[in-house]
Amino acid sequence: MIRTSLSNLIVLNLAAVLGGLTVLWTVRVWRERRRERARTRHQVVCAVCGQVFEDPARADTVVTCPACGRLVERQAVLDL
Ligand SMILES: [Zn+2]
């Protein structure tokens, strides 16, 4: 049997709980960021009129805006 004091047990228990919560929080943030990236992967924002539209084709770097008809270069969508 391992001899230990009550204060050591409390400290070990707190460390285990905090470690578990940190791991859970990290996994949640990582999942949320991955979901957000997957959601905005095909979105394109028109630099001329500001229209946000979906374009599933990833091959073209320049797409035509459905609202104004101008050619738009792909950029990452920033959520403010
Ligand atoms: Zn446009």
PDB file of the backbone (N, CA, C, O) and the ligand in Angstrom, with CONECT records:
HET     ZN  A 101       1
ATOM      1  N   MET A   1       0.834  -1.193   0.000  1.00  0.00           N
ATOM      2  CA  MET A   1       0.000   0.000   0.000  1.00  0.00           C
ATOM      3  C   MET A   1       0.876   1.252   0.000  1.00  0.00           C
ATOM      4  O   MET A   1       1.897   1.319   0.684  1.00  0.00           O
ATOM      5  N   ILE A   2       0.451   2.235  -0.782  1.00  0.00           N
ATOM      6  CA  ILE A   2       1.222   3.475  -0.893  1.00  0.00           C
ATOM      7  C   ILE A   2       0.789   4.423   0.214  1.00  0.00           C
ATOM      8  O   ILE A   2      -0.401   4.668   0.411  1.00  0.00           O
ATOM      9  N   ARG A   3       1.771   4.952   0.932  1.00  0.00           N
ATOM     10  CA  ARG A   3       1.448   5.916   1.988  1.00  0.00           C
ATOM     11  C   ARG A   3       1.481   7.324   1.396  1.00  0.00           C
ATOM     12  O   ARG A   3       2.435   7.707   0.720  1.00  0.00           O
ATOM     13  N   THR A   4       0.430   8.077   1.661  1.00  0.00           N
ATOM     14  CA  THR A   4       0.375   9.461   1.191  1.00  0.00           C
ATOM     15  C   THR A   4      -0.497  10.258   2.159  1.00  0.00           C
ATOM     16  O   THR A   4      -1.235   9.702   2.972  1.00  0.00           O
ATOM     17  N   SER A   5      -0.388  11.547   2.043  1.00  0.00           N
ATOM     18  CA  SER A   5      -1.170  12.393   2.941  1.00  0.00           C
ATOM     19  C   SER A   5      -2.437  12.875   2.237  1.00  0.00           C
ATOM     20  O   SER A   5      -2.569  12.754   1.019  1.00  0.00           O
ATOM     21  N   LEU A   6      -3.357  13.419   3.014  1.00  0.00           N
ATOM     22  CA  LEU A   6      -4.610  13.919   2.446  1.00  0.00           C
ATOM     23  C   LEU A   6      -4.355  15.104   1.508  1.00  0.00           C
ATOM     24  O   LEU A   6      -5.015  15.229   0.477  1.00  0.00           O
ATOM     25  N   SER A   7      -3.399  15.976   1.863  1.00  0.00           N
ATOM     26  CA  SER A   7      -3.112  17.127   0.999  1.00  0.00           C
ATOM     27  C   SER A   7      -2.547  16.676  -0.344  1.00  0.00           C
ATOM     28  O   SER A   7      -2.871  17.262  -1.377  1.00  0.00           O
ATOM     29  N   ASN A   8      -1.712  15.646  -0.342  1.00  0.00           N
ATOM     30  CA  ASN A   8      -1.203  15.124  -1.609  1.00  0.00           C
ATOM     31  C   ASN A   8      -2.336  14.545  -2.462  1.00  0.00           C
ATOM     32  O   ASN A   8      -2.360  14.731  -3.679  1.00  0.00           O
ATOM     33  N   LEU A   9      -3.253  13.858  -1.831  1.00  0.00           N
ATOM     34  CA  LEU A   9      -4.388  13.302  -2.573  1.00  0.00           C
ATOM     35  C   LEU A   9      -5.238  14.410  -3.189  1.00  0.00           C
ATOM     36  O   LEU A   9      -5.697  14.294  -4.325  1.00  0.00           O
ATOM     37  N   ILE A  10      -5.444  15.486  -2.427  1.00  0.00           N
ATOM     38  CA  ILE A  10      -6.249  16.605  -2.937  1.00  0.00           C
ATOM     39  C   ILE A  10      -5.549  17.266  -4.118  1.00  0.00           C
ATOM     40  O   ILE A  10      -6.185  17.577  -5.125  1.00  0.00           O
ATOM     41  N   VAL A  11      -4.250  17.481  -3.997  1.00  0.00           N
ATOM     42  CA  VAL A  11      -3.494  18.111  -5.084  1.00  0.00           C
ATOM     43  C   VAL A  11      -3.508  17.225  -6.320  1.00  0.00           C
ATOM     44  O   VAL A  11      -3.710  17.724  -7.427  1.00  0.00           O
ATOM     45  N   LEU A  12      -3.302  15.940  -6.162  1.00  0.00           N
ATOM     46  CA  LEU A  12      -3.328  15.020  -7.309  1.00  0.00           C
ATOM     47  C   LEU A  12      -4.706  14.985  -7.955  1.00  0.00           C
ATOM     48  O   LEU A  12      -4.820  14.949  -9.180  1.00  0.00           O
ATOM     49  N   ASN A  13      -5.756  14.996  -7.132  1.00  0.00           N
ATOM     50  CA  ASN A  13      -7.115  14.994  -7.663  1.00  0.00           C
ATOM     51  C   ASN A  13      -7.398  16.274  -8.445  1.00  0.00           C
ATOM     52  O   ASN A  13      -7.981  16.217  -9.528  1.00  0.00           O
ATOM     53  N   LEU A  14      -6.996  17.420  -7.915  1.00  0.00           N
ATOM     54  CA  LEU A  14      -7.193  18.688  -8.626  1.00  0.00           C
ATOM     55  C   LEU A  14      -6.413  18.712  -9.936  1.00  0.00           C
ATOM     56  O   LEU A  14      -6.921  19.180 -10.955  1.00  0.00           O
ATOM     57  N   ALA A  15      -5.182  18.211  -9.911  1.00  0.00           N
ATOM     58  CA  ALA A  15      -4.379  18.180 -11.129  1.00  0.00           C
ATOM     59  C   ALA A  15      -5.026  17.287 -12.177  1.00  0.00           C
ATOM     60  O   ALA A  15      -5.034  17.626 -13.360  1.00  0.00           O
ATOM     61  N   ALA A  16      -5.567  16.155 -11.758  1.00  0.00           N
ATOM     62  CA  ALA A  16      -6.221  15.245 -12.701  1.00  0.00           C
ATOM     63  C   ALA A  16      -7.468  15.886 -13.291  1.00  0.00           C
ATOM     64  O   ALA A  16      -7.707  15.775 -14.493  1.00  0.00           O
ATOM     65  N   VAL A  17      -8.271  16.562 -12.459  1.00  0.00           N
ATOM     66  CA  VAL A  17      -9.493  17.210 -12.949  1.00  0.00           C
ATOM     67  C   VAL A  17      -9.133  18.342 -13.918  1.00  0.00           C
ATOM     68  O   VAL A  17      -9.741  18.468 -14.980  1.00  0.00           O
ATOM     69  N   LEU A  18      -8.151  19.159 -13.554  1.00  0.00           N
ATOM     70  CA  LEU A  18      -7.743  20.252 -14.435  1.00  0.00           C
ATOM     71  C   LEU A  18      -7.165  19.732 -15.745  1.00  0.00           C
ATOM     72  O   LEU A  18      -7.432  20.301 -16.803  1.00  0.00           O
ATOM     73  N   GLY A  19      -6.380  18.660 -15.691  1.00  0.00           N
ATOM     74  CA  GLY A  19      -5.830  18.065 -16.914  1.00  0.00           C
ATOM     75  C   GLY A  19      -6.936  17.544 -17.812  1.00  0.00           C
ATOM     76  O   GLY A  19      -6.889  17.735 -19.027  1.00  0.00           O
ATOM     77  N   GLY A  20      -7.925  16.895 -17.235  1.00  0.00           N
ATOM     78  CA  GLY A  20      -9.049  16.394 -18.017  1.00  0.00           C
ATOM     79  C   GLY A  20      -9.848  17.506 -18.661  1.00  0.00           C
ATOM     80  O   GLY A  20     -10.234  17.412 -19.826  1.00  0.00           O
ATOM     81  N   LEU A  21     -10.099  18.568 -17.895  1.00  0.00           N
ATOM     82  CA  LEU A  21     -10.835  19.707 -18.454  1.00  0.00           C
ATOM     83  C   LEU A  21     -10.047  20.385 -19.570  1.00  0.00           C
ATOM     84  O   LEU A  21     -10.630  20.818 -20.564  1.00  0.00           O
ATOM     85  N   THR A  22      -8.733  20.479 -19.415  1.00  0.00           N
ATOM     86  CA  THR A  22      -7.900  21.078 -20.461  1.00  0.00           C
ATOM     87  C   THR A  22      -7.960  20.255 -21.742  1.00  0.00           C
ATOM     88  O   THR A  22      -8.061  20.809 -22.837  1.00  0.00           O
ATOM     89  N   VAL A  23      -7.897  18.946 -21.607  1.00  0.00           N
ATOM     90  CA  VAL A  23      -7.976  18.084 -22.790  1.00  0.00           C
ATOM     91  C   VAL A  23      -9.339  18.226 -23.456  1.00  0.00           C
ATOM     92  O   VAL A  23      -9.412  18.336 -24.680  1.00  0.00           O
ATOM     93  N   LEU A  24     -10.427  18.226 -22.675  1.00  0.00           N
ATOM     94  CA  LEU A  24     -11.767  18.385 -23.244  1.00  0.00           C
ATOM     95  C   LEU A  24     -11.915  19.720 -23.960  1.00  0.00           C
ATOM     96  O   LEU A  24     -12.483  19.781 -25.050  1.00  0.00           O
ATOM     97  N   TRP A  25     -11.408  20.786 -23.355  1.00  0.00           N
ATOM     98  CA  TRP A  25     -11.510  22.124 -23.947  1.00  0.00           C
ATOM     99  C   TRP A  25     -10.728  22.191 -25.253  1.00  0.00           C
ATOM    100  O   TRP A  25     -11.208  22.751 -26.239  1.00  0.00           O
ATOM    101  N   THR A  26      -9.522  21.620 -25.260  1.00  0.00           N
ATOM    102  CA  THR A  26      -8.698  21.641 -26.466  1.00  0.00           C
ATOM    103  C   THR A  26      -9.372  20.878 -27.603  1.00  0.00           C
ATOM    104  O   THR A  26      -9.363  21.337 -28.746  1.00  0.00           O
ATOM    105  N   VAL A  27      -9.951  19.727 -27.304  1.00  0.00           N
ATOM    106  CA  VAL A  27     -10.629  18.932 -28.336  1.00  0.00           C
ATOM    107  C   VAL A  27     -11.842  19.685 -28.875  1.00  0.00           C
ATOM    108  O   VAL A  27     -12.093  19.674 -30.080  1.00  0.00           O
ATOM    109  N   ARG A  28     -12.598  20.340 -27.987  1.00  0.00           N
ATOM    110  CA  ARG A  28     -13.769  21.109 -28.439  1.00  0.00           C
ATOM    111  C   ARG A  28     -13.371  22.259 -29.354  1.00  0.00           C
ATOM    112  O   ARG A  28     -14.000  22.467 -30.392  1.00  0.00           O
ATOM    113  N   VAL A  29     -12.330  23.013 -28.985  1.00  0.00           N
ATOM    114  CA  VAL A  29     -11.882  24.135 -29.812  1.00  0.00           C
ATOM    115  C   VAL A  29     -11.386  23.626 -31.153  1.00  0.00           C
ATOM    116  O   VAL A  29     -11.677  24.221 -32.191  1.00  0.00           O
ATOM    117  N   TRP A  30     -10.642  22.536 -31.140  1.00  0.00           N
ATOM    118  CA  TRP A  30     -10.117  21.971 -32.383  1.00  0.00           C
ATOM    119  C   TRP A  30     -11.258  21.527 -33.302  1.00  0.00           C
ATOM    120  O   TRP A  30     -11.218  21.792 -34.503  1.00  0.00           O
ATOM    121  N   ARG A  31     -12.287  20.848 -32.743  1.00  0.00           N
ATOM    122  CA  ARG A  31     -13.443  20.420 -33.538  1.00  0.00           C
ATOM    123  C   ARG A  31     -14.197  21.604 -34.114  1.00  0.00           C
ATOM    124  O   ARG A  31     -14.612  21.587 -35.273  1.00  0.00           O
ATOM    125  N   GLU A  32     -14.374  22.642 -33.288  1.00  0.00           N
ATOM    126  CA  GLU A  32     -15.123  23.817 -33.745  1.00  0.00           C
ATOM    127  C   GLU A  32     -14.394  24.525 -34.890  1.00  0.00           C
ATOM    128  O   GLU A  32     -15.014  24.949 -35.865  1.00  0.00           O
ATOM    129  N   ARG A  33     -13.080  24.644 -34.759  1.00  0.00           N
ATOM    130  CA  ARG A  33     -12.308  25.277 -35.844  1.00  0.00           C
ATOM    131  C   ARG A  33     -12.358  24.451 -37.113  1.00  0.00           C
ATOM    132  O   ARG A  33     -12.445  25.010 -38.206  1.00  0.00           O
ATOM    133  N   ARG A  34     -12.304  23.124 -36.994  1.00  0.00           N
ATOM    134  CA  ARG A  34     -12.374  22.257 -38.159  1.00  0.00           C
ATOM    135  C   ARG A  34     -13.733  22.364 -38.839  1.00  0.00           C
ATOM    136  O   ARG A  34     -13.821  22.406 -40.067  1.00  0.00           O
ATOM    137  N   ARG A  35     -14.804  22.408 -38.024  1.00  0.00           N
ATOM    138  CA  ARG A  35     -16.161  22.547 -38.562  1.00  0.00           C
ATOM    139  C   ARG A  35     -16.321  23.887 -39.287  1.00  0.00           C
ATOM    140  O   ARG A  35     -16.928  23.958 -40.355  1.00  0.00           O
ATOM    141  N   GLU A  36     -15.767  24.946 -38.688  1.00  0.00           N
ATOM    142  CA  GLU A  36     -15.854  26.276 -39.288  1.00  0.00           C
ATOM    143  C   GLU A  36     -15.101  26.312 -40.614  1.00  0.00           C
ATOM    144  O   GLU A  36     -15.586  26.890 -41.586  1.00  0.00           O
ATOM    145  N   ARG A  37     -13.925  25.703 -40.661  1.00  0.00           N
ATOM    146  CA  ARG A  37     -13.149  25.654 -41.897  1.00  0.00           C
ATOM    147  C   ARG A  37     -13.902  24.884 -42.985  1.00  0.00           C
ATOM    148  O   ARG A  37     -13.900  25.288 -44.148  1.00  0.00           O
ATOM    149  N   ALA A  38     -14.546  23.773 -42.605  1.00  0.00           N
ATOM    150  CA  ALA A  38     -15.302  22.987 -43.581  1.00  0.00           C
ATOM    151  C   ALA A  38     -16.520  23.751 -44.078  1.00  0.00           C
ATOM    152  O   ALA A  38     -16.918  23.617 -45.235  1.00  0.00           O
ATOM    153  N   ARG A  39     -17.116  24.565 -43.183  1.00  0.00           N
ATOM    154  CA  ARG A  39     -18.311  25.322 -43.568  1.00  0.00           C
ATOM    155  C   ARG A  39     -17.977  26.439 -44.554  1.00  0.00           C
ATOM    156  O   ARG A  39     -18.754  26.699 -45.474  1.00  0.00           O
ATOM    157  N   THR A  40     -16.832  27.105 -44.378  1.00  0.00           N
ATOM    158  CA  THR A  40     -16.491  28.249 -45.223  1.00  0.00           C
ATOM    159  C   THR A  40     -15.526  27.888 -46.343  1.00  0.00           C
ATOM    160  O   THR A  40     -15.005  28.777 -47.017  1.00  0.00           O
ATOM    161  N   ARG A  41     -15.278  26.595 -46.553  1.00  0.00           N
ATOM    162  CA  ARG A  41     -14.294  26.178 -47.549  1.00  0.00           C
ATOM    163  C   ARG A  41     -14.670  26.622 -48.950  1.00  0.00           C
ATOM    164  O   ARG A  41     -13.805  27.038 -49.721  1.00  0.00           O
ATOM    165  N   HIS A  42     -15.953  26.539 -49.291  1.00  0.00           N
ATOM    166  CA  HIS A  42     -16.382  26.831 -50.658  1.00  0.00           C
ATOM    167  C   HIS A  42     -16.989  28.220 -50.790  1.00  0.00           C
ATOM    168  O   HIS A  42     -17.524  28.556 -51.846  1.00  0.00           O
ATOM    169  N   GLN A  43     -16.919  29.029 -49.746  1.00  0.00           N
ATOM    170  CA  GLN A  43     -17.504  30.360 -49.841  1.00  0.00           C
ATOM    171  C   GLN A  43     -16.536  31.336 -50.500  1.00  0.00           C
ATOM    172  O   GLN A  43     -15.330  31.316 -50.252  1.00  0.00           O
ATOM    173  N   VAL A  44     -17.098  32.178 -51.334  1.00  0.00           N
ATOM    174  CA  VAL A  44     -16.321  33.217 -52.006  1.00  0.00           C
ATOM    175  C   VAL A  44     -17.018  34.545 -51.750  1.00  0.00           C
ATOM    176  O   VAL A  44     -18.244  34.637 -51.821  1.00  0.00           O
ATOM    177  N   VAL A  45     -16.225  35.577 -51.450  1.00  0.00           N
ATOM    178  CA  VAL A  45     -16.777  36.911 -51.238  1.00  0.00           C
ATOM    179  C   VAL A  45     -16.379  37.777 -52.421  1.00  0.00           C
ATOM    180  O   VAL A  45     -15.201  37.886 -52.763  1.00  0.00           O
ATOM    181  N   CYS A  46     -17.372  38.385 -53.035  1.00  0.00           N
ATOM    182  CA  CYS A  46     -17.094  39.274 -54.165  1.00  0.00           C
ATOM    183  C   CYS A  46     -16.464  40.558 -53.635  1.00  0.00           C
ATOM    184  O   CYS A  46     -16.996  41.186 -52.719  1.00  0.00           O
ATOM    185  N   ALA A  47     -15.334  40.942 -54.211  1.00  0.00           N
ATOM    186  CA  ALA A  47     -14.642  42.153 -53.763  1.00  0.00           C
ATOM    187  C   ALA A  47     -15.316  43.409 -54.302  1.00  0.00           C
ATOM    188  O   ALA A  47     -15.061  44.508 -53.808  1.00  0.00           O
ATOM    189  N   VAL A  48     -16.169  43.258 -55.305  1.00  0.00           N
ATOM    190  CA  VAL A  48     -16.798  44.424 -55.917  1.00  0.00           C
ATOM    191  C   VAL A  48     -18.115  44.760 -55.200  1.00  0.00           C
ATOM    192  O   VAL A  48     -18.320  45.897 -54.776  1.00  0.00           O
ATOM    193  N   CYS A  49     -19.022  43.745 -55.064  1.00  0.00           N
ATOM    194  CA  CYS A  49     -20.340  44.036 -54.499  1.00  0.00           C
ATOM    195  C   CYS A  49     -20.523  43.459 -53.087  1.00  0.00           C
ATOM    196  O   CYS A  49     -21.517  43.765 -52.429  1.00  0.00           O
ATOM    197  N   GLY A  50     -19.580  42.628 -52.609  1.00  0.00           N
ATOM    198  CA  GLY A  50     -19.679  42.085 -51.260  1.00  0.00           C
ATOM    199  C   GLY A  50     -20.573  40.869 -51.135  1.00  0.00           C
ATOM    200  O   GLY A  50     -20.827  40.409 -50.021  1.00  0.00           O
ATOM    201  N   GLN A  51     -21.054  40.342 -52.232  1.00  0.00           N
ATOM    202  CA  GLN A  51     -21.919  39.153 -52.222  1.00  0.00           C
ATOM    203  C   GLN A  51     -21.117  37.930 -51.770  1.00  0.00           C
ATOM    204  O   GLN A  51     -20.001  37.705 -52.238  1.00  0.00           O
ATOM    205  N   VAL A  52     -21.692  37.144 -50.857  1.00  0.00           N
ATOM    206  CA  VAL A  52     -21.077  35.892 -50.423  1.00  0.00           C
ATOM    207  C   VAL A  52     -21.822  34.759 -51.105  1.00  0.00           C
ATOM    208  O   VAL A  52     -23.039  34.633 -50.965  1.00  0.00           O
ATOM    209  N   PHE A  53     -21.086  33.930 -51.847  1.00  0.00           N
ATOM    210  CA  PHE A  53     -21.746  32.836 -52.555  1.00  0.00           C
ATOM    211  C   PHE A  53     -20.885  31.590 -52.477  1.00  0.00           C
ATOM    212  O   PHE A  53     -19.691  31.644 -52.180  1.00  0.00           O
ATOM    213  N   GLU A  54     -21.539  30.450 -52.757  1.00  0.00           N
ATOM    214  CA  GLU A  54     -20.859  29.152 -52.700  1.00  0.00           C
ATOM    215  C   GLU A  54     -20.354  28.786 -54.087  1.00  0.00           C
ATOM    216  O   GLU A  54     -21.060  28.959 -55.081  1.00  0.00           O
ATOM    217  N   ASP A  55     -19.133  28.281 -54.147  1.00  0.00           N
ATOM    218  CA  ASP A  55     -18.584  27.773 -55.392  1.00  0.00           C
ATOM    219  C   ASP A  55     -17.812  26.504 -55.076  1.00  0.00           C
ATOM    220  O   ASP A  55     -16.664  26.577 -54.636  1.00  0.00           O
ATOM    221  N   PRO A  56     -18.421  25.328 -55.292  1.00  0.00           N
ATOM    222  CA  PRO A  56     -17.781  24.077 -54.864  1.00  0.00           C
ATOM    223  C   PRO A  56     -16.549  23.702 -55.673  1.00  0.00           C
ATOM    224  O   PRO A  56     -15.744  22.897 -55.204  1.00  0.00           O
ATOM    225  N   ALA A  57     -16.369  24.256 -56.876  1.00  0.00           N
ATOM    226  CA  ALA A  57     -15.197  23.905 -57.685  1.00  0.00           C
ATOM    227  C   ALA A  57     -13.958  24.562 -57.103  1.00  0.00           C
ATOM    228  O   ALA A  57     -13.920  25.784 -56.960  1.00  0.00           O
ATOM    229  N   ARG A  58     -12.940  23.773 -56.763  1.00  0.00           N
ATOM    230  CA  ARG A  58     -11.731  24.320 -56.146  1.00  0.00           C
ATOM    231  C   ARG A  58     -10.642  24.593 -57.174  1.00  0.00           C
ATOM    232  O   ARG A  58      -9.614  25.184 -56.846  1.00  0.00           O
ATOM    233  N   ALA A  59     -10.863  24.162 -58.434  1.00  0.00           N
ATOM    234  CA  ALA A  59      -9.784  24.263 -59.419  1.00  0.00           C
ATOM    235  C   ALA A  59      -9.552  25.716 -59.833  1.00  0.00           C
ATOM    236  O   ALA A  59      -8.406  26.153 -59.941  1.00  0.00           O
ATOM    237  N   ASP A  60     -10.628  26.463 -60.064  1.00  0.00           N
ATOM    238  CA  ASP A  60     -10.473  27.840 -60.549  1.00  0.00           C
ATOM    239  C   ASP A  60     -10.087  28.764 -59.399  1.00  0.00           C
ATOM    240  O   ASP A  60     -10.655  28.696 -58.309  1.00  0.00           O
ATOM    241  N   THR A  61      -9.116  29.623 -59.665  1.00  0.00           N
ATOM    242  CA  THR A  61      -8.786  30.625 -58.654  1.00  0.00           C
ATOM    243  C   THR A  61      -9.606  31.881 -58.873  1.00  0.00           C
ATOM    244  O   THR A  61      -9.754  32.704 -57.970  1.00  0.00           O
ATOM    245  N   VAL A  62     -10.147  32.028 -60.097  1.00  0.00           N
ATOM    246  CA  VAL A  62     -10.991  33.175 -60.400  1.00  0.00           C
ATOM    247  C   VAL A  62     -12.364  32.655 -60.779  1.00  0.00           C
ATOM    248  O   VAL A  62     -12.492  31.818 -61.672  1.00  0.00           O
ATOM    249  N   VAL A  63     -13.405  33.158 -60.093  1.00  0.00           N
ATOM    250  CA  VAL A  63     -14.777  32.728 -60.373  1.00  0.00           C
ATOM    251  C   VAL A  63     -15.618  33.954 -60.717  1.00  0.00           C
ATOM    252  O   VAL A  63     -15.239  35.090 -60.431  1.00  0.00           O
ATOM    253  N   THR A  64     -16.760  33.700 -61.334  1.00  0.00           N
ATOM    254  CA  THR A  64     -17.651  34.786 -61.728  1.00  0.00           C
ATOM    255  C   THR A  64     -18.702  34.991 -60.647  1.00  0.00           C
ATOM    256  O   THR A  64     -19.341  34.036 -60.205  1.00  0.00           O
ATOM    257  N   CYS A  65     -18.877  36.228 -60.226  1.00  0.00           N
ATOM    258  CA  CYS A  65     -19.871  36.552 -59.205  1.00  0.00           C
ATOM    259  C   CYS A  65     -21.267  36.433 -59.807  1.00  0.00           C
ATOM    260  O   CYS A  65     -21.517  37.002 -60.870  1.00  0.00           O
ATOM    261  N   PRO A  66     -22.192  35.704 -59.157  1.00  0.00           N
ATOM    262  CA  PRO A  66     -23.545  35.567 -59.710  1.00  0.00           C
ATOM    263  C   PRO A  66     -24.368  36.850 -59.596  1.00  0.00           C
ATOM    264  O   PRO A  66     -25.353  37.011 -60.317  1.00  0.00           O
ATOM    265  N   ALA A  67     -23.986  37.759 -58.712  1.00  0.00           N
ATOM    266  CA  ALA A  67     -24.779  38.979 -58.517  1.00  0.00           C
ATOM    267  C   ALA A  67     -24.401  40.064 -59.519  1.00  0.00           C
ATOM    268  O   ALA A  67     -25.272  40.659 -60.154  1.00  0.00           O
ATOM    269  N   CYS A  68     -23.087  40.322 -59.663  1.00  0.00           N
ATOM    270  CA  CYS A  68     -22.676  41.435 -60.521  1.00  0.00           C
ATOM    271  C   CYS A  68     -21.978  40.971 -61.792  1.00  0.00           C
ATOM    272  O   CYS A  68     -21.781  41.778 -62.700  1.00  0.00           O
ATOM    273  N   GLY A  69     -21.594  39.688 -61.890  1.00  0.00           N
ATOM    274  CA  GLY A  69     -20.999  39.169 -63.112  1.00  0.00           C
ATOM    275  C   GLY A  69     -19.525  39.447 -63.275  1.00  0.00           C
ATOM    276  O   GLY A  69     -18.948  39.098 -64.305  1.00  0.00           O
ATOM    277  N   ARG A  70     -18.897  40.065 -62.292  1.00  0.00           N
ATOM    278  CA  ARG A  70     -17.465  40.358 -62.388  1.00  0.00           C
ATOM    279  C   ARG A  70     -16.660  39.128 -61.995  1.00  0.00           C
ATOM    280  O   ARG A  70     -17.159  38.236 -61.310  1.00  0.00           O
ATOM    281  N   LEU A  71     -15.406  39.095 -62.441  1.00  0.00           N
ATOM    282  CA  LEU A  71     -14.512  38.014 -62.050  1.00  0.00           C
ATOM    283  C   LEU A  71     -13.945  38.325 -60.665  1.00  0.00           C
ATOM    284  O   LEU A  71     -13.485  39.436 -60.404  1.00  0.00           O
ATOM    285  N   VAL A  72     -13.985  37.326 -59.787  1.00  0.00           N
ATOM    286  CA  VAL A  72     -13.572  37.507 -58.393  1.00  0.00           C
ATOM    287  C   VAL A  72     -12.481  36.497 -58.076  1.00  0.00           C
ATOM    288  O   VAL A  72     -12.588  35.321 -58.425  1.00  0.00           O
ATOM    289  N   GLU A  73     -11.431  36.967 -57.412  1.00  0.00           N
ATOM    290  CA  GLU A  73     -10.359  36.072 -56.987  1.00  0.00           C
ATOM    291  C   GLU A  73     -10.713  35.492 -55.623  1.00  0.00           C
ATOM    292  O   GLU A  73     -11.232  36.192 -54.753  1.00  0.00           O
ATOM    293  N   ARG A  74     -10.422  34.185 -55.445  1.00  0.00           N
ATOM    294  CA  ARG A  74     -10.724  33.524 -54.169  1.00  0.00           C
ATOM    295  C   ARG A  74      -9.860  34.076 -53.046  1.00  0.00           C
ATOM    296  O   ARG A  74      -8.661  34.300 -53.211  1.00  0.00           O
ATOM    297  N   GLN A  75     -10.498  34.289 -51.900  1.00  0.00           N
ATOM    298  CA  GLN A  75      -9.782  34.702 -50.696  1.00  0.00           C
ATOM    299  C   GLN A  75     -10.439  34.022 -49.521  1.00  0.00           C
ATOM    300  O   GLN A  75     -11.590  33.592 -49.602  1.00  0.00           O
ATOM    301  N   ALA A  76      -9.711  33.927 -48.433  1.00  0.00           N
ATOM    302  CA  ALA A  76     -10.279  33.340 -47.224  1.00  0.00           C
ATOM    303  C   ALA A  76     -11.369  34.254 -46.678  1.00  0.00           C
ATOM    304  O   ALA A  76     -11.208  35.474 -46.634  1.00  0.00           O
ATOM    305  N   VAL A  77     -12.490  33.644 -46.259  1.00  0.00           N
ATOM    306  CA  VAL A  77     -13.603  34.405 -45.709  1.00  0.00           C
ATOM    307  C   VAL A  77     -13.316  34.685 -44.232  1.00  0.00           C
ATOM    308  O   VAL A  77     -13.096  33.760 -43.449  1.00  0.00           O
ATOM    309  N   LEU A  78     -13.321  35.948 -43.866  1.00  0.00           N
ATOM    310  CA  LEU A  78     -13.072  36.324 -42.474  1.00  0.00           C
ATOM    311  C   LEU A  78     -14.391  36.614 -41.797  1.00  0.00           C
ATOM    312  O   LEU A  78     -15.173  37.433 -42.280  1.00  0.00           O
ATOM    313  N   ASP A  79     -14.646  35.955 -40.689  1.00  0.00           N
ATOM    314  CA  ASP A  79     -15.846  36.215 -39.904  1.00  0.00           C
ATOM    315  C   ASP A  79     -15.511  37.206 -38.803  1.00  0.00           C
ATOM    316  O   ASP A  79     -14.652  36.945 -37.962  1.00  0.00           O
ATOM    317  N   LEU A  80     -16.191  38.342 -38.811  1.00  0.00           N
ATOM    318  CA  LEU A  80     -15.903  39.358 -37.798  1.00  0.00           C
ATOM    319  C   LEU A  80     -16.932  39.300 -36.715  1.00  0.00           C
ATOM    320  O   LEU A  80     -16.870  40.076 -35.762  1.00  0.00           O
TER     321      LEU A  80
HETATM  322 ZN    ZN A 101     -20.210  40.747 -57.185  1.00  0.00          ZN2+
END
